[in-house]
Amino acid sequence: MREGLKTAAFVAGALALAAAAAMVQPERYTPKLLSDEGEAFYSEFRDPQAVKAIEVVDYDESTATARPLKVELRKGGWVVATNNDYPIDIGDRLVKTSAALIDLRKDRVLTDRAQDYAKYGVIDPLDEKTGALQGRGKRVTLRDAQKNVLADFIFGKPVEGKAGWRSVRVPGGKRVYAVKTDADPSARFADWVNSGIFRMGQASIRRVAIANYSINAMTGTLDQGDSVVLTHENGQWKSPAGAVREDAVRGLVSTLDNLKIVDARPKPAEMAEDLRSGQMRLSLQTAVSLRQYGFLLTQSGRIVSGNGEMAVELANGVAYQIRFGDVASTASDTAKAAAGDRYLFVTTTWDAARAGRYGDSSGAGEKISHSLNARFAGWFYTIANSDYQKLRLTKQQVLR
């Protein structure tokens, strides 16, 4: 009897120890901090087509300012709302961006302490309550047609030692997560607009004429500078003024081929209509608007610019007239321009004889020129100062 009681006591003790061990086994105990690891950030967000607007806010530590960009679908199509509703064709890109954000999961919790936010770069760039100038992240918000939030993230720094992982926090949330993602929506206007807006492939450039004049602000007259003409013949660039510097010309045509705009400002409706019709009227509104951006309309109807111009002829007979205006005051209503960013006034013409001279008898350039002028008519463009410096070359820079 006594041995039976002893055995029962041992069994009971063993069961108690097993139960206690089960309660403290690491694989079965989930700390509160790790309670949502592996879960989707927004489980109800499943359709990328539902996204009708994306807002990206980056933070410039050098100027301590937030830089917002908003792309949204309007009745007429997709526009960059923060850049004067500039129309763009990026519907597919927005869907791809949205799709990349749909499956984001809280892969691993890094911290839930606010004092660690700067370390991981996830301070909200729109947070006005904190005075922190460093450690702010990039906020990305997706909205549906009713402006409801579908997803909202603050992307921080890359996770140390884990390629392809980012620190991420939900605005208003405490926890910071390590997330495996390649998604990195840009807040730069140039990254959303059509990179081939000028459609000027360097292989098709046949002639470039640079006129380096300027407008005398006191007299309103032109101060003539030097000019140079470059032609592409038999695979080589030449100039009637002398031997060319091949590296300078290669840089010039490469810049024309890859030229991107960093902002766009709307022209007055009357001016835009005149440009589409091909006949500029001498009106006060047109004169004032041109003057504002560094251009001048002469009595003969010619548009001249404050910092010279260049003509670029293509093999299909299309010729671009690119006029360089004043330094841009701001890159948009919300961000300052880089030093020296320059306004452009761009038009094109097409000539059958010119196309024939370059061996193109298809007539395709006429339609292209018409399409380009319809696009260019409504906008003053801005290009980066680095591109401006590569385009406005002097005779001394181009010739040996």
For each residue, the residues with C-beta under 8 A, 3 or more apart:
1: 4 5
2: 5 6
3: 6 7
4: 1 7 8
5: 1 2 8 9
6: 2 3 9 10
7: 3 4 10 11
8: 4 5 11 12
9: 5 6 12 13
10: 6 7 13 14
11: 7 8 14 15
12: 8 9 15 16
13: 9 10 16 17
14: 10 11 17 18
15: 11 12 18 19
16: 12 13 19 20
17: 13 14 20 21
18: 14 15 21 22
19: 15 16 22 23
20: 16 17 23 24
21: 17 18 24 25
22: 18 19 25 28
23: 19 20 28 29
24: 20 21 29
25: 21 22 28 29
26: 29
27:
28: 22 23 25
29: 23 24 25 26
30: 34 35
31: 34 35
32: 35
33: 109 112 175
34: 30 31 37 109
35: 30 31 32
36: 39 106 109 175
37: 34 106 107 108 109
38: 105 106 107
39: 36 43 105 106
40: 43 103 104 105 106
41: 104 105 106 151 153 168 170
42: 45 102 104 150 151
43: 39 40
44:
45: 42 50 102 142 150 151
46: 102
47: 50
48: 51 95 96 98 99 102
49: 95
50: 45 47 144 145 150
51: 48 54 94 95 98 142 143 144 150
52: 72 73 143 144 145
53: 70 71 72 73 142 143 147
54: 51 70 71 72 94 97 98 140 141 142 143 185
55: 68 69 70 139 140 141 143
56: 68 69 70 138 139 140 185 186 187
57: 66 67 68 69 125 126 138 139 140 187
58: 66 67 69 125 138 187
59: 65 66 67 125 136 137 138
60: 63 64 65 66 67 335
61: 64 133 134 136
62:
63: 60 336
64: 60 61 133
65: 59 60 335 336
66: 57 58 59 60 125 126
67: 57 58 59 60 187 334 335
68: 55 56 57 82 187 334
69: 55 56 57 58 80 82 83 186 187 188 189 192
70: 53 54 55 56 80 81 82
71: 53 54 78 79 80 81 88 90 94 192
72: 52 53 54 78 79 81 143
73: 52 53 77 78 91 145
74: 77 78 79 85
75:
76: 79 87
77: 73 74 87 89 91
78: 71 72 73 74 87 88 89 90 91 94
79: 71 72 74 76 85 86 87 88
80: 69 70 71 83 84 85 86 88 189 192 193
81: 70 71 72 85
82: 68 69 70 189 332 333 334
83: 69 80 86 189 263 264 332 333
84: 80 264 265 266 332 333
85: 74 79 80 81
86: 79 80 83 189 193 264 379
87: 76 77 78 79
88: 71 78 79 80 192 193 194
89: 77 78 194
90: 71 78 93 94 192 193
91: 73 77 78 94 95
92: 95 96
93: 90 96 97 192
94: 51 54 71 78 90 91 97 98
95: 48 49 51 91 92 98 99
96: 48 92 93 99 100
97: 54 93 94 100 101 183 185
98: 48 51 54 94 95 101 102 142
99: 48 95 96 102
100: 96 97 181 182 183
101: 97 98 104 140 142 151 153 181 183
102: 42 45 46 48 98 99 151
103: 40
104: 40 41 42 101 151 153 168 179 181 183
105: 38 39 40 41 179
106: 36 37 38 39 40 41 109 175 177 179
107: 37 38 165 177 178 179 180
108: 37 177 178
109: 33 34 36 37 106 112 175 176 177 178
110: 116 120 159 167 175 176 177 178
111: 116 120 175 176
112: 33 109 174 175 176
113: 116
114: 117 174
115: 118
116: 110 111 113 119 120 176
117: 114 120 122 123 135 169 176
118: 115 121 123 132 134 135
119: 116 135
120: 110 111 116 117 135 156 157 167 169 176
121: 118 135 136 137 156 157 167
122: 117 135 137 154 155 156 167 168 169 176
123: 117 118 127 130 132 135 136 137 154
124: 127 136 137 139 154 171
125: 57 58 59 66 136 137 138 139 154
126: 57 66 139
127: 123 124 130 136
128:
129:
130: 123 127
131:
132: 118 123 135 136
133: 61 64 136
134: 61 118
135: 117 118 119 120 121 122 123 132
136: 59 61 121 123 124 125 127 132 133
137: 59 121 122 123 124 125 154 155 156 157 167 169
138: 56 57 58 59 125 154 155 184 185 187
139: 55 56 57 124 125 126 152 153 154 155 171
140: 54 55 56 57 101 151 152 153 154 155 183 185
141: 54 55 149 151 152 153
142: 45 51 53 54 98 101 149 150 151 152
143: 51 52 53 54 55 72 147 148 149 150
144: 50 51 52 147 148 150
145: 50 52 73
146:
147: 53 143 144
148: 143 144
149: 141 142 143 152
150: 42 45 50 51 142 143 144
151: 41 42 45 101 102 104 140 141 142
152: 139 140 141 142 149 170 171
153: 41 101 104 139 140 141 168 169 170 171
154: 122 123 124 125 137 138 139 140 168 169 170 171
155: 122 137 138 139 140 166 167 168 183 184
156: 120 121 122 137 166 167 168 169 176
157: 120 121 137 166 167
158: 162 163 165 166 167
159: 110 162 165 166 167 178
160:
161:
162: 158 159 165 178 180
163: 158
164: 180 181 182
165: 107 158 159 162 178 179 180 181
166: 155 156 157 158 159 178 179 181 184
167: 110 120 121 122 137 155 156 157 158 159 176 177 178 179
168: 41 104 122 153 154 155 156 176 177 178 179 181
169: 117 120 122 137 153 154 156 173 175 176 177
170: 41 152 153 154 173 175
171: 124 139 152 153 154
172:
173: 169 170
174: 112 114
175: 33 36 106 109 110 111 112 169 170
176: 109 110 111 112 116 117 120 122 156 167 168 169
177: 106 107 108 109 110 167 168 169
178: 107 108 109 110 159 162 165 166 167 168
179: 104 105 106 107 165 166 167 168
180: 107 162 164 165
181: 100 101 104 164 165 166 168
182: 100 164
183: 97 100 101 104 140 155
184: 138 155 166
185: 54 56 97 138 140
186: 56 69 191 192
187: 56 57 58 67 68 69 138
188: 69 191 192 262
189: 69 80 82 83 86 192 193 261 262 263 331 332
190: 193 195 260 261 262
191: 186 188
192: 69 71 80 88 90 93 186 188 189
193: 80 86 88 90 189 190 197 260 261 264
194: 88 89 197
195: 190 258 260
196: 199
197: 193 194 259 260 261 375
198: 256 259 320 346 372
199: 196 368 372
200: 204 205 256 257 259 312 314 320
201: 204 205 257
202: 205 253 254 256 257
203:
204: 200 201 314 315 316
205: 200 201 202 208 232 253 256 257 312 313 314 315
206: 231 232 313 314 315 358
207: 229 230 231 232 311 312 313
208: 205 229 230 252 253 256 310 311 312 313
209: 227 228 229 230 310 311
210: 227 228 229 230 308 310 392 393 398
211: 225 227 308 309 310 311
212: 225 226 227 308 392 394
213: 222 223 224 225 304 308 309
214: 222 223 225 306 307 308
215: 220 221 222 223 294 296 304 305 306
216: 219 220 221 222 223
217: 220
218:
219: 216
220: 215 216 217 296
221: 215 216
222: 213 214 215 216 304
223: 213 214 215 216
224: 213
225: 211 212 213 214 308 394
226: 212 394 395 396
227: 209 210 211 212 395
228: 209 210 239 241 393 394 395 398 399
229: 207 208 209 210 239 240 241
230: 207 208 209 210 237 238 239 244 249 252 398
231: 206 207 237 238 239
232: 205 206 207 235 236 237 238
233: 236 238
234:
235: 232
236: 232 233
237: 230 231 232 244 246 249
238: 230 231 232 233 244
239: 228 229 230 231 242 243 244 398 399
240: 229
241: 228 229 395 399
242: 239 399 400
243: 239 399 400
244: 230 237 238 239 248 249 398 399 400
245: 248 249 397 398 399 400
246: 237 249 250
247: 250 251
248: 244 245 251 252 393 397 398
249: 230 237 244 245 246 252 253 398
250: 246 247 253 254
251: 247 248 254 255 390
252: 208 230 248 249 255 256 390 391 393 398
253: 202 205 208 249 250 256 257
254: 202 250 251 257 258
255: 251 252 258 259 387 390 391
256: 198 200 202 205 208 252 253 259 312 391
257: 200 201 202 205 253 254
258: 195 254 255
259: 197 198 200 255 256 383 387
260: 190 193 195 197 383 384 387
261: 189 190 193 197 264 344 381 382 383
262: 188 189 190 331 337 338 341 382 383 384
263: 83 189 328 331 332 337 341 381 382
264: 83 84 86 193 261 379 380 381 382
265: 84 293 343 379 380 382
266: 84 272 378 379 380
267: 271 272 275 289 377 378 379 380
268: 271 272 285 286 289
269: 272 273
270: 273 274 281 283 285 286
271: 267 268 274 275 280 285 286 289 290
272: 266 267 268 269 275 276 377 378
273: 269 270 276 277 377
274: 270 271 277 279 280 281 286
275: 267 271 272 278 280 347 373 376 377
276: 272 273 373 374 377
277: 273 274
278: 275 373
279: 274 301
280: 271 274 275 286 297 301 303
281: 270 274 286
282: 286 287 297 299 301
283: 270 286 287
284: 287 288
285: 268 270 271 288 289
286: 268 270 271 274 280 281 282 283 289 290 297
287: 282 283 284 290 291 297
288: 284 285 291 292
289: 267 268 271 285 286 292 293
290: 271 286 287 293 295 296 297 303 345
291: 287 288 294 295 296
292: 288 289
293: 265 289 290 325 326 343 345 380
294: 215 291 305 306 307 324 325 326 343
295: 290 291 303 304 305 306 323 325 343 345
296: 215 220 290 291 303 304 305 306
297: 280 282 286 287 290 301 302 303
298: 301 302 303 304
299: 282
300:
301: 279 280 282 297 298
302: 297 298
303: 280 290 295 296 297 298 323 345
304: 213 215 222 295 296 298 309 323
305: 215 294 295 296 308 309 323 324 325 345
306: 214 215 294 295 296 324 325 326
307: 214 294 324 325 326 342 392
308: 210 211 212 213 214 225 305 323 324 392
309: 211 213 304 305 321 322 323 324
310: 208 209 210 211 321 322 391 392
311: 207 208 209 211 319 320 321 322
312: 200 205 207 208 256 319 320 322
313: 205 206 207 208 317 318 319 320 354 358
314: 200 204 205 206 317 318 319 320 358 365
315: 204 205 206 355 358 359 360
316: 204 350 355 358 360 362 364 365 368
317: 313 314 350 351 352 354 355 356 358 360 365 366
318: 313 314 348 349 350 365 368 369 372
319: 311 312 313 314 348 349 350 351 354
320: 198 200 311 312 313 314 346 347 348
321: 309 310 311 346 347 348 349
322: 309 310 311 312 344 345 346 391
323: 295 303 304 305 308 309 344 345 346
324: 294 305 306 307 308 309 342 343 344 388 391 392
325: 293 294 295 305 306 307 342 343 344 345 380
326: 293 294 306 307 342 343
327: 337 339 340 341 342 343
328: 263 331 337 341 342 343 382
329: 337
330: 333 335 336 337
331: 189 262 263 328 335 336 337 338 341 382
332: 82 83 84 189 263 335
333: 82 83 84 330
334: 67 68 82
335: 60 65 67 330 331 332
336: 63 65 330 331
337: 262 263 327 328 329 330 331 341 382
338: 262 331 341 384 385
339: 327 385
340: 327 385 388 389
341: 262 263 327 328 331 337 338 382 383 384 385 388
342: 307 324 325 326 327 328 382 383 385 388
343: 265 293 294 295 324 325 326 327 328 380 381 382
344: 261 322 323 324 325 380 381 382 383
345: 290 293 295 303 305 322 323 325 380
346: 198 320 321 322 323 376 381
347: 275 320 321 373 376
348: 318 319 320 321 369 372 373 376
349: 318 319 321 369
350: 316 317 318 319 354 355 365 366 368 369 370
351: 317 319 354 355
352: 317 355 356 363 366
353: 356 357
354: 313 317 319 350 351 357 358
355: 315 316 317 350 351 352 358 360 361 362 363 365
356: 317 352 353 359 360 361
357: 353 354
358: 206 313 314 315 316 317 354 355
359: 315 356
360: 315 316 317 355 356 364 365
361: 355 356
362: 316 355 365
363: 352 355 366 367
364: 316 360 367 368
365: 314 316 317 318 350 355 360 362 368 369
366: 317 350 352 363 369 370
367: 363 364 370 371
368: 199 316 318 350 364 365 371 372
369: 318 348 349 350 365 366 372 373
370: 350 366 367 373 374
371: 367 368 374 375
372: 198 199 318 348 368 369 375 376
373: 275 276 278 347 348 369 370 376 377
374: 276 370 371 377
375: 197 371 372 378 379
376: 275 346 347 348 372 373 379 381
377: 267 272 273 275 276 373 374
378: 266 267 272 375
379: 86 264 265 266 267 375 376
380: 264 265 266 267 293 325 343 344 345
381: 261 263 264 343 344 346 376
382: 261 262 263 264 265 328 331 337 341 342 343 344
383: 259 260 261 262 341 342 344 387 388
384: 260 262 338 341 387 388
385: 338 339 340 341 342 388 389
386: 389 390
387: 255 259 260 383 384 390 391
388: 324 340 341 342 383 384 385 391 392
389: 340 385 386 392
390: 251 252 255 386 387 393
391: 252 255 256 310 322 324 387 388
392: 210 212 307 308 310 324 388 389
393: 210 228 248 252 390 397 398
394: 212 225 226 228 397 398
395: 226 227 228 241 398 399
396: 226 399
397: 245 248 393 394
398: 210 228 230 239 244 245 248 249 252 393 394 395
399: 228 239 241 242 243 244 245 395 396
400: 242 243 244 245
